[in-house]
Amino acid sequence: MPGLRRGSDAPSTAFNCRELKCSEVNIGTTLVTLVYRLFFAGPVHFHENSNASLLRPKPTLGGQKPACSQCTRSGRKCDGYTDASQTELRSEIDRAIPRRTWNINPDQRIVLVPGTREERQYVHFFCTQVTEAISGVFHSDVWSQFLPQLSHQNSTIRHAVAAVGALYERRVLVLSNGSSEPEHFALQQYNKAIRDFLGQLGSAQEVGVELMLITCLLFVCFEMLQLNNQRALDHVQGGVQILSERQRNGRPIIRNNIDRELCQLFSRLNTQVSLFGRPTLALDITTEKPSSSSNASVTLENISQARDSLSNLVNRAVAFTRVVGFMRERTPEPEHQRQLQMQRDLAEDFSEWHAAFEILRAKPAKSAGISDPRAPLVLVTEYHIMRLWLLNCVTREESSYDNHFADFDVAVSASEQIVALSAAPNSKLAAHQFTLDADVVPALWWAAHKCRHPLIRRRAMRALDRYPTREGMWNKTRYLRAAELIVGLEEAPVASLAVEERTVAERHRIHNSLMFEENEFGPGSLPILLMTKPHGLDAEWVSRWYKV
């Protein structure tokens, strides 16, 4: 229109309000208009010949507001036209529209990953691959979230994480093609982590208990990957001592979910310390449970709670077996009756847990928190094996285990399913080649030793042979050879019979087996001490050394 003065401060009477067709307004302007309506009240006017004219009502200097002809003819009332320029209107619209920001981090600070290029490489490798493997079949906030975050904040954790990542690649994945560089780098980082850790021990309050426990865990992982069980056990006992002293001094050891998970992890490792023959410190992290006199029953909300509850029971059962003694000598009658009562109480607690666990297993996997199908199978195996140990630890006869072939069968069947899932080709479950917890290897080894059913114990050995995962300090090859040795010695008198007919007599049964580390007896020797009672339960022990 010839008379139009774009950008003029003078009002124009050539525009109509609310009378524009959609075809005359582009999409961008329409969106701006909608946003404008959210922030300002009143009618909006568009210039007929301009898609960008968004007008806000504003009175003139004389107090009179020019009205459009459409409103005058129809009798409607409007606030008229603004006398602001187009530039002012555009600026006002821009101010009204909030600018979008991207919140990558709550504090919006740039994160610079510390360390050298090689350190960053193995820290990333650890956080993306190793943590998932080490945590095993149960979800862990410590390994998946807390530890990766801590590795970017603390030099001790960063060096330890890089060391474990490099050694995991070298010892487990074998990606370095025989080169010694990753192992040399791992040892270098391990030494740096120890140096920084020792420097922080003098200020434990500033460091924090969580940091000290995480450092112990990483050192445990490193020594396990190095196949140095003695040093791994030293670090485990160091972490347990930290928790035990805090508990003895009346200080809380569980304040949040991370504390709870760390305590449970060290509690399970403390059980392994006991199984390897070392004395253990008292660590009571049992949550409050209903008393046997109440009508309340044990309830389990999810698989993690079920695992923690069973771990607490296992710790109590292992402590009880240590009180009884693995030699199972004849006990005076008053003490024997007390032990039997303790055994019955523990067995009742195990039964209550199992009833609650079966209810949990009946739920859909998602509602039960089961992300890995092997998780409930691990608990089934652990429950039956520990219950069998508990029920027979007071009895002196090895033949008492023959009354529980059905329980052995359930435990071995669950382990076989775990092995099948772990060894399946092209399966994500097969990626776990090393775990900190020992769930399958000790159970299968113990079943092969204590179950004298000739077919079940052979199934246990086959499953142990096929299991692809390294579990903590348990060398499956060594325990498989030990199981084969025990089965061969026990069944030697009936070796001429068919396998399914081989019943082992009490006098031929091996009651106890004690394994020792290679470095305790020199290189190349893996000694095992086997103890029998061939001349009767009240006769002397007969012990013999073997190499496996």
Beta strands, then each sheet from edge to edge (+ up, - down):
strand 1: 45-46
strand 2: 54-55
strand 3: 434-435
strand 4: 470-471
strand 5: 510-515
strand 6: 527-532
strand 7: 542-547
sheet 1: 1+ 2-
sheet 2: 3+ 4+
sheet 3: 5+ 6- 7+
end
